[in-house]
Amino acid sequence: MINSVWNNSVDLPRFDSLKRDLKTDVLIIGGGFTGVLLAYKLKELGVQCALVEADTICSGVTLNTTAKITSQHSLIYNKIYKDYGLEKAKLYYKSNQEALEEFKLKCKNIDCDFEEKDSVVYSLNRSDRINDESEVLNKINADFEYVKSVPLPFNIAGAIKFKNQAQFNPLKFVEAIIKDLKIYENTKVLGFDGEAFVTDSGRIFSNKTVVATHFPIFNKFGLYPLKLYQDRSYVIALKDAQEVNGMYVDENETGLSFRNYKDMLLLGGGSHRTGKQGGNWKELNIFRNHYYPYSKEVCRWATQDCMSLDHIPYIGEYSKLAPNMFVATGFNKWGMTSSMVAANVLCDLIMGNENEYSELYSPSRKIFHPQLFTNIVESTANILTPTAPRCPHLGCALKWNSAERSWDCSCHGSRFTADGKLLDNPATADLKIKHRNQ
Ligand code: FES
């Protein structure tokens, strides 16, 4: 069954769609975890705010996350240190530790299966990478341990442990904070007419607007189609597998991840750029058959994440050319903690306050990283590929994904059902497709 464990656990309340024009101080476009958390925080600050969602609340990537809350984002600190220096690595750590502590505090009063757990990044064969990361973590005074083994059924070359991180059920958390927010579901923003955001059922006038649509949907500013690509990854939930008592992830981008939820093991992996070939559920099944042959699959699902050029999210002004418009995207698979960081940074920017992290996360920071050239090559190759169907986002050739029976775009990650119904943005429209047998 393709369905996440969270999906069956909560019935979120439903909200009406917009029926007439609306005026609001702050408009949030996109009702995923980030949008809802930001709306909640702005309400706490007394800011008038409305959130519009094209589908229903948290029906996209939030539904399919593995819901780890941690300041350990694979081997990020050495990467930041090399690109931007020690101070920026320190700020990244501090911003995420604060986000973690805020979750701990909030979750004391929310029934959301919150558990403090250690987070571990391991390497199968690159002890040099673990050592390099350890050196930087020492320099920034991070609280970590170097470990030589993990309670997983294979040997490793080395690992880094962050103690007292956390895991939870994201939908139960959302259910608790969503009450009393002004939300319009099934309300799709079609564009900006110079005065207002135009939806399929009314215009919205706002002083400030936050685009929290996972992949930013406005192409005119900000160069997001160059700055982001999407990466697809897969999860299976297994009963009678293993209690791992923590959260584990391979530093290799195509490696595996592990955490428990109740009596299940959530085994993740099989990642690949959306629209490309990759391990998908097949790879997870091979691992499961080998190491947990007596386990039972309860459910399986897939998700995709926006990947930035330098492994740091884009949080802040949408573009220097779009005043009063903000964005939060590019969470690089660490969406829960990054959402809290984003909500904190954006609250300050919206209120006109200084924020010590705004420069680190600024979407206008330098873009010259090797990933930029990979993205350009991928887009150019797909735009020049002379096959139908074409992606309605920016016209790339779509590829058939036989594992999930969908049309996928490797340029920026839009996806469509076999009949052309939009599954994942940044495209905002369905695919016009003549019926064809796959
Ligand atoms: Fe951008 Fe397909 S997602 S062209």
Residues whose N, C-alpha, C, O or C-beta is under 5 A from the ligand:
A	BS01	FES	C391 H393 L394 G395 C396 C409 C411 H412 G413 S414
